[in-house]
């Protein structure tokens, strides 16, 4: 039989089928060995393991990977001995057999042409493996009573025998029959299998999603026809009333006939319109139902069982627990829960981090568990289920849990919050710190954990798919972490907001709260608006400035605000108005655009108009940049502020908060608008993006001092006409001359600094403000 070269183009499907078969059979071997290791020995289990090894051996022979044939045959011999009662599979034996599974996993990545160099590089590892299994064969010298000694061939009998001398089945399967067998097991009838690339499936899902959106367009159209029908009915009633009144005036016969005909036609139009609306309603319902069914069917094609992504984890937990001298068992619930393949692929690494964390940090060693009245073996449970249109993946252990006071002390020690603020943190707020980059409770760094990276990876993954994360703990009872993820990345539940007449979509899972704040409840510090939310002070910024959409509209009695970010970095985003929640089909932006700042994707509304989807992480970074580097567009205290003429605007620059606030209060009380900056760099950025009538600056500041700032201003063609006042503790003539040489228009010493001198100096430089706008 000519099998051809497996790496030829015509035989590549055969290799793919072999690898799918190997993945399936090694998963059976892994789960079966874990059960045997726990002492759950049953004849059916050994039979299943032996069949898996035998199937792998035959599959490897088909693609001519003889090393895999030898490894699988050696494992098959061990299972045969176990069936005969001559070998008991415990930890030592399981370690050797797991080693064989690992080797098979490496071998299956190769072809007949590429396996040679790999065998040469791993010759010693292969020799040690076969020696280890050969040592297990000594069990044959202790035959169970009543059982005859079997004659065992293969690697256990003679590991140096060449692969070609291995016994072959009497009727070796053909490649075609092998392919048919694997396809039947994986997909059912192979004659009905169609191969689709992920790209084609994504396009198909996108089109199905668009069909859902288009079907929704019929509902507003039907509603508009209903309004037309009501107007038609009113018109008919008015026509009837007119006809009754005109009858009293003795109309001519032709006029009476025309009026009657007009009424008849109006009634006929209304009847036809009513019939068409009923037909349109029925069509709209059918269209919505069919498009939704189509979308769900295509979506189902993208789904894979949750178990596909967790097959390797029981083995990983077992090996990790052994390395830490612990006894830990992994339970997996909801293996058949269907998950979008994109979500599933991204889940694997975060789940691995959570499980390593649970084994290392969570589950105690045997003696500690016994003293705590727990079973000697720890349990980690992974569960996947659907709930309220979301995928919930939970990882929970029955270990010691997280001591909240340890977290509180670590938070303070790392300088993340003050001791006073830490004392008021709730349990959930404390657990949020575990997911910060570099945050860890371990004092020593090991190969497994201690660098504070794992949980940060989990949080970033959840954010990247627009999900949410929750953690809870009970001292002595374990830690529970739940990932709340969308069922698919192609559909997004979002809050629509309007900014400068355009709609924007903000993913609902990334919003802490959407609320309206009364304008008179806003607090102002350094000219910037703040509000109270969840017991903390939250800065309020306008979406107009962040998205570069011009000036905000005239304010009303309340401000629509979207609260974004975590507790330690939370911002309020002021928008023009809320448009409600929508379910949107996500459309990627053209790759030629590159990364669009603050935007992740787009979607289509029911009427076909586009809407941009906000990238919340990018937006928060933009908010942080605005706060750090420039003045913020001011949220007006009242509508009268915006309607009145704008007063002169001053930029106060000082690295001292008390000095900045004092200057702001003095100048504000005299009717000027005042923005602040903490150093020359922030001030320079503010000057390039805003308009100011005067700059009041200190001399000695970090990053960029007042003299250097004055020089930059006077050298800039656009800014050189802006007066600069230097306010400094340095009052000698030399310092004053240095300031004036740098371009300052006025030099004021802080020693003689008071309300009147500062106000008079400003008056001399830029004149009086508009008194009608004084606050």
C-alpha positions, 0 to 999 in steps of 0.5 A, a space after each residue: 500500500 502506497 501511503 505517500 508522503 504525509 507532508 505532501 499537499 495531498 496528504 495534509 488533510 490526513 495529518 490534520 485528521 491524525 492530530 485531531 485524533 491524537 488530541 482526542 485520545 490523549 484527552 481520554 488518556 489524561 482523564 483516565 489516568 487521573 482517575 486511576 491515580 485516585 484509586 478509582 480502578 474499574 475494568 471498564 476504565 482500563 479497557 477505555 485507556 487501552 483502546 485509546 492507546 491502541 487507537 493512537 498506535 494505529 493512527 500513528 502507523 497510518 501517517 508513518 510516525 513510528 516513534 509515536 507507534 512505539 510510545 503508544 504501544 508501550 503504554 498499551 502494554 502497561 494497561 494490558 498488565 493492569 487489566 491482568 492484575 499484574 500492575 497497579 497504577 499509582 503515582 509512580 506508574 502514572 508519572 511514567 504514563 503521563 510522560 508518554 502522553 507528553 511525548 505523544 503531544 510533541 511527536 504529533 506536531 511533526 511529519 514523517 519528514 521532520 521527525 528525524 531531527 526531533 528524535 535525535 535531539 530527544 534520544 536520551 529522553 526517549 531512552 529514559 522513558 522506555 527504561 521507565 516503562 520497562 521497569 514497570 514490567 517487573 510486575 509480570 514476575 508477580 502474576 496474580 493467582 489464577 492468571 496465566 503469564 502473558 507473552 508481551 511484545 513491543 517496547 516492554 519486551 525489547 526496547 531496542 527492537 526496530 519499529 518495523 518489527 512491531 506487530 502489525 494488525 492483520 488488516 491495516 486500515 487504509 488512509 481513506 477508511 481512517 479519515 472516514 472513521 475520525 470524521 465520523 467520530 468528530 462530525 457525524 456522517 463525513 459525506 455531510 461535512 463542509 470545511 469553513 475557515 474562521 474568516 469565512 465564518 466571521 463574514 457569515 456571522 457579520 452578514 447575519 448580524 446585519 440582517 438582524 439590524 435590517 429587520 429592525 428597520 421595519 418596526 419604526 417604518 411600521 410605526 410611522 405608517 400607524 401614525 399615517 393611519 391615525 392622520 388618515 382617520 382624523 382626515 376622514 372624520 373631519 371630512 364627514 363633519 364638513 359634509 354634515 355642515 355643508 348639507 344645511 347650506 343646500 349644496 348643488 347636486 354635483 357638489 353633493 356627489 363630489 363630496 360623497 365620492 371624496 368621503 368614499 375614497 377617503 374611507 377606501 384609502 383608510 381601509 387599504 392602509 389598515 390592511 397593508 399595515 396589518 400585512 407589514 406587521 405580520 411580515 415584520 414579525 416573520 422577518 425579525 424571527 427568521 433573521 434572528 434564527 439565522 443569526 443564532 444558527 450562524 452563531 451556533 456554528 461558531 460555538 465550541 464546548 467549554 470543555 475544549 479549552 479546559 482539557 489540559 487543566 486537570 493534568 496541570 493542576 495535578 502536576 502543580 500540586 505534586 510540585 508543591 507537595 499538596 493534594 488538589 483535585 480539579 472539578 469541571 462543571 458545564 463542559 458542554 456549555 457552548 462558548 464563542 470560539 474567540 472567547 474560548 481561545 482568549 480564556 485559556 491563559 487567564 484560566 491557567 493563571 487562576 488555577 495556578 493561583 488557586 493551587 499555590 495561594 489558595 489550597 493548603 497542604 495536607 496537615 493544614 487542611 486536617 487541622 482546619 477540619 477539612 478533607 486532606 485533598 483540596 478541591 478547585 471547581 471551574 464552572 461555565 454557564 449561561 445567565 441573562 445573556 452572558 457567559 459566567 465562568 467561575 473559579 473557586 477553591 476551598 482553601 484558606 481564602 484571602 485575609 482582608 487585613 493582609 490586603 489592607 496592610 499591603 495596600 497601605 504599604 505599597 502607597 496605593 491609598 492612605 491609611 485613613 482611606 484603606 480603613 474605609 474600604 469594603 471587602 469587594 474594594 479590597 479584593 479589587 487590588 489583587 488584580 492590579 499589576 505587580 500587586 501580590 501578598 507573597 513575600 517570596 517570588 517562585 517559579 509559580 507565582 509571586 510577581 503579581 502578574 497572573 491576576 492582572 492578565 486575567 483582568 486585561 483579558 476580561 476588559 479586552 472582550 468587554 466583560 466584567 470580573 468579580 471576586 469574593 472570599 470567606 476566611 477559611 472557606 476559599 476564594 471565588 472569582 467570576 468572569 462575566 463575559 459576552 456570549 460573542 464578540 460580534 454583538 455588543 450591549 451598549 449605552 448610546 449617548 449623544 455628543 455634539 449631535 453624534 451618537 456614541 456607544 459605550 459598552 454597558 459592561 464597562 460602565 460603573 453607573 449612568 446618572 444625571 447630576 443636578 448642576 447645583 450639586 457640583 463641587 469645584 476645586 481649582 476650577 474643576 468640577 467634581 461630584 460625590 459617587 460611592 463615597 468618593 470624589 470623582 472628577 467630571 470632564 466633558 466628552 466634547 473635550 475628550 473626543 475633540 467635538 468643540 464646545 458643549 451646548 448650553 447647560 440645563 438643570 442637570 448633567 448626564 454623566 457616565 461614570 467609568 473606570 475602577 474605584 482608584 481611577 474613576 472619572 465622570 464623563 459629561 455627555 449631551 444626553 442619553 439615547 438608551 441601551 441598544 444591542 449592536 452588531 460590531 463592525 471592525 473599522 477599516 484596517 487602513 485607518 490604523 488605531 483610531 484614538 478612543 474608538 474600538 469599532 463601529 455599528 449600524 443603528 436601526 435606521 442604517 446610520 453609523 455609530 462609533 463604539 468607544 474604546 473605554 480603556 483608551 478613553 480613560 487614558 485620554 482622560 488621565 492625560 487631560 487631567 495631567 497635562 492640560 486645563 479642562 473644559 469647565 462645567 458651568 455652574 449655571 446656564 447664566 454663566 454660558 449665556 453671559 460674555 466670557 471674562 478674561 481668562 488667566 492661567 495660574 502655574 505653581 507646584 504648590 496647591 495652597 498657592 495655586 488655590 489662593 491665586 485662583 480665589 483672589 482672581 476669581 473674586 475679582 471676576 476673572 476666569 482662572 485655570 491652573 497648572 502644576 508645572 511649566 510642562 502642563 502650562 505649556 500644553 494648556 497654552 497651545 490648546 487654549 486661549 489665555 489673556 495672562 499667565 501667572 507663574 512661579 519660578 522654581 517648579 519640577 520639569 519646566 520652571 517659570 523662566 523657561 516657560 516665559 522664554 517659550 511663550 515669548 518665542 512662540 509667534 502665536 503666544 508672544 503677545 500673552 503677558 507673563 507675570 512671575 510671582 516668586 519668593 526670590 526678591 533680589 534685583 538680580 532675580 527680578 532682572 533674570 525674570 524680565 530678561 526671560 520675557 516676563 512682563 511683571 515680577 511680583 515677590 511673594 513676600 509682598 504678596 496680598 489680594 490687592 497687589 496681585 489684583 492691581 498687577 493683573 489690572 495693570 496688565 490686562 485691564 478689568 474683567 467683565 463684572 457681569 460674569 463675576 462668580 
